């Protein structure tokens, strides 16, 4: 039976069995002569104590473990426990420490918190397959237009996706100073482009209450600034048919046609800030 407040024999046994498979404990000298000498009274070497005669604890002086062995054991246990190799219960860890004479050494076992995995910025936005700018250009079938604002730099991620509007390419920019993180997308700026047309009647019918639609000039072309509550956008397909896009739901969108390409920018930027970036698209 385990002592009150201590570890049970089962805990100790399990802990030591697990410990034995991990610790390369230093080889000790043969202790049999030393033990025999201490158990035999002086002048009576080799005498065996009779059964039934209790041994007084005071008569058995503790065997001194060599300092090097004890230090090696401490180092091994600390390394294994800290690394999480020995996943014993607290009573079992105390039992091992007591057994090895480590009661005076405090072994602090700290759990290492794994760092958050580095997920792609565009993950979960249904942008298609992540690729390179060069591959996206080869697959798109049209000349890609990219913001050249030096404060943005190159896109952090590029995606390609086949849709009813043809090949859609998205450029993802992480949040940074002057480019706040948008909760709707989880990124600082999302630029999406594809071949389609814009129709102000379609746009005005798609947005709901609490969302405003304003004209905005971008690179000498008439575009639209949509702000307010999340909204859908309807584009004009190759045959003039309306094609809704309900995947991207953002608060602020600047959208315009540049040549044969429609460009859509989603962010938390103000209208002026979005137009400023839009005018660098080349």
C-alpha positions in Angstrom: 0.0 0.0 0.0 1.3 3.4 -0.9 2.2 5.8 1.9 -0.2 8.8 2.3 0.9 11.6 -0.1 3.4 9.4 -1.8 3.6 7.3 -5.0 2.3 3.8 -5.2 4.5 0.8 -5.9 2.8 0.5 -9.3 3.7 4.1 -10.1 7.3 3.5 -9.2 7.5 0.3 -11.1 6.0 1.8 -14.2 8.3 4.8 -14.0 11.4 2.8 -13.6 10.5 0.4 -16.4 10.0 3.4 -18.7 13.1 5.0 -17.5 15.2 1.9 -18.1 14.6 2.1 -21.8 15.7 5.7 -22.2 18.5 6.3 -19.7 22.1 5.1 -20.5 23.0 4.9 -16.8 26.7 4.8 -16.1 28.1 1.4 -15.3 28.7 1.0 -11.6 31.4 -1.2 -10.0 30.6 -4.5 -8.5 28.9 -3.7 -5.2 28.6 -7.2 -3.8 31.8 -7.2 -1.7 30.9 -3.9 -0.2 27.4 -5.1 0.7 28.7 -8.4 2.1 31.1 -6.5 4.3 28.5 -4.2 5.7 26.1 -7.1 6.4 28.7 -9.2 8.2 29.9 -8.3 11.7 33.7 -7.7 12.0 35.7 -10.9 12.2 32.8 -13.0 10.8 33.2 -12.7 7.1 30.9 -14.7 5.1 28.4 -15.3 7.9 24.8 -15.3 6.8 22.3 -13.6 9.1 19.6 -15.9 10.3 16.1 -15.6 8.9 13.6 -13.9 11.1 16.2 -11.7 12.7 15.2 -8.1 11.9 17.8 -5.8 10.5 17.9 -2.4 12.2 18.0 0.4 9.7 20.7 2.1 11.7 23.0 -0.8 11.2 22.9 -0.5 7.4 24.7 2.7 6.6 23.6 4.1 3.2 25.8 3.3 0.3 27.3 6.4 -1.1 26.7 6.7 -4.8 29.7 8.1 -6.7 29.2 11.8 -7.4 29.8 11.2 -11.1 27.1 8.6 -11.3 24.6 10.7 -9.5 25.3 13.7 -11.6 25.0 11.7 -14.8 21.6 10.4 -13.6 20.4 13.9 -12.8 21.4 15.1 -16.2 19.8 12.1 -18.0 16.5 12.5 -16.1 16.3 16.2 -16.5 17.0 15.9 -20.3 14.3 13.2 -20.8 11.7 14.8 -18.6 12.2 18.2 -20.2 12.0 16.7 -23.7 8.8 15.1 -22.8 10.1 11.5 -23.4 9.0 10.3 -20.0 5.3 11.0 -19.7 4.7 9.7 -16.2 2.2 11.0 -13.7 3.4 13.5 -11.1 3.6 10.8 -8.4 5.6 8.5 -10.7 8.1 11.4 -11.4 8.4 12.0 -7.6 9.0 8.3 -7.1 11.8 8.1 -9.7 13.4 11.2 -8.1 13.2 9.8 -4.7 14.6 6.4 -5.8 17.6 8.0 -7.5 18.2 10.2 -4.5 17.1 13.3 -6.3 14.7 14.5 -3.7 16.7 17.7 -3.1 16.9 18.5 -6.8 13.8 20.1 -8.2 13.0 18.9 -11.8 10.8 21.4 -13.5 9.0 19.9 -16.4 7.9 22.6 -18.8 5.6 21.8 -21.7 6.9 23.2 -25.0 4.1 25.0 -26.7 4.3 24.2 -30.4 4.4 27.2 -32.6 1.3 27.8 -34.7 1.7 26.2 -38.0 2.5 28.5 -40.9 -0.7 28.3 -43.0 -0.8 30.0 -46.4 -2.3 33.5 -46.2 -5.0 32.6 -48.8 -5.9 29.3 -47.2 -9.7 29.0 -46.8 -10.5 31.8 -49.3 -11.2 29.4 -52.2 -8.6 31.1 -54.4 -7.6 27.9 -56.1 -4.1 26.5 -56.3 -1.1 28.4 -55.0 1.5 29.0 -57.7 4.1 31.4 -58.9 3.6 34.6 -60.7 5.3 33.2 -63.8 3.1 30.1 -63.9 0.0 32.2 -63.3 0.9 34.3 -66.2 1.4 31.3 -68.4 -2.0 29.8 -67.4 -4.1 33.0 -67.5 -4.1 33.6 -71.2 -4.0 37.4 -70.7 -1.4 39.8 -69.4 -1.5 40.0 -65.7 -1.7 43.4 -64.1 0.1 43.8 -60.8 0.3 46.8 -58.3 3.7 48.4 -58.6 3.5 50.4 -55.4 7.0 50.1 -53.8 5.4 50.0 -50.3 3.6 46.8 -51.3 6.4 45.0 -53.1 5.8 41.7 -54.8 2.7 39.6 -53.8 3.3 37.4 -50.8 1.2 34.6 -52.5 -0.3 34.0 -55.9 -3.2 31.7 -56.7 -4.9 30.5 -59.9 -8.5 29.2 -60.1 -10.7 28.2 -63.0 -14.2 29.7 -62.7 -17.2 30.5 -64.9 -15.3 33.7 -65.7 -12.4 31.8 -67.0 -9.0 31.7 -65.3 -9.0 33.9 -62.2 -5.6 35.0 -60.7 -5.4 36.4 -57.1 -2.5 38.2 -55.5 -2.3 38.1 -51.7 -0.5 40.7 -49.5 -0.1 40.2 -45.8 -1.1 43.0 -43.4 1.6 45.5 -42.6 2.0 49.1 -41.5 -0.6 51.2 -43.4 -2.3 48.0 -44.6 -4.5 46.6 -41.8 -5.7 43.0 -41.6 -9.2 42.6 -43.0 -11.3 40.2 -40.9 -13.3 39.2 -44.0 -10.2 37.8 -45.8 -7.5 37.6 -43.1 -5.0 39.5 -45.3 -4.0 43.1 -45.8 -4.9 43.3 -49.5 -6.4 40.8 -52.0 -6.2 41.6 -55.7 -8.2 39.4 -58.0 -8.4 39.7 -61.8 -10.1 37.9 -64.6 -11.7 38.6 -68.0 -15.2 39.9 -67.5 -17.3 43.0 -67.8 -18.9 45.4 -65.3 -22.5 46.6 -65.4 -23.5 49.2 -62.9 -27.1 47.9 -62.9 -26.0 44.4 -62.0 -23.7 45.8 -59.3 -26.4 48.0 -57.7 -28.9 45.1 -57.6 -26.4 42.7 -56.0 -25.5 44.9 -53.0 -28.0 45.1 -50.1 -29.0 47.6 -47.4 -26.1 49.2 -45.6 -23.8 49.0 -48.6 -22.9 52.0 -50.8 -21.9 52.1 -54.4 -19.9 55.1 -55.7 -18.1 55.8 -59.0 -14.3 56.1 -58.7 -11.8 57.0 -61.3 -8.8 54.6 -61.5 -6.1 55.1 -64.2 -8.4 57.3 -66.2 -11.2 54.6 -66.2 -14.5 54.6 -64.5 -14.5 52.1 -61.6 -16.7 51.5 -58.5 -16.1 51.8 -54.8 -18.3 49.5 -52.7 -18.2 49.9 -49.0 -20.3 48.9 -46.0 -21.7 45.5 -45.1 -20.5 42.4 -46.9 -21.9 42.0 -50.3 -22.0 40.0 -53.5 -20.9 41.2 -56.9 -22.4 40.3 -60.3 -20.2 40.4 -63.4 -21.0 40.3 -67.1 -19.9 37.0 -68.7 -18.5 36.5 -72.3 -22.0 36.3 -73.7 -23.5 39.1 -71.7 -25.0 36.8 -69.1 -24.8 37.9 -65.4 -22.4 35.8 -63.3 -22.6 36.3 -59.5 -19.5 36.0 -57.4 -20.5 35.2 -53.8 -17.2 33.7 -52.7 -15.5 36.9 -51.8 -17.4 38.9 -49.2 -15.4 42.0 -48.1 -16.3 45.3 -46.6 -14.4 47.6 -49.0 -13.9 46.8 -52.7 -12.4 48.9 -55.5 -13.3 47.4 -58.9 -12.6 48.6 -62.4 -11.8 47.4 -65.9 -8.4 47.9 -67.3 -8.2 46.8 -70.9 -9.9 43.4 -71.2 -9.3 42.6 -67.5 -11.5 43.3 -64.5 -9.5 44.0 -61.3 -11.0 43.8 -57.9 -9.2 45.0 -54.8 -10.4 44.0 -51.3 -9.1 45.6 -48.2 -9.9 47.8 -45.2 -8.3 50.8 -46.9 -10.1 54.0 -47.4 -11.3 54.9 -50.9 -8.4 57.3 -51.4 -5.9 54.7 -50.2 -7.3 52.0 -52.5 -7.4 54.3 -55.5 -3.8 55.2 -54.8 -2.7 51.6 -55.0 -5.0 50.9 -58.0 -3.3 53.7 -60.0 0.0 51.8 -59.7 -1.4 48.7 -61.4 0.6 48.0 -64.6 
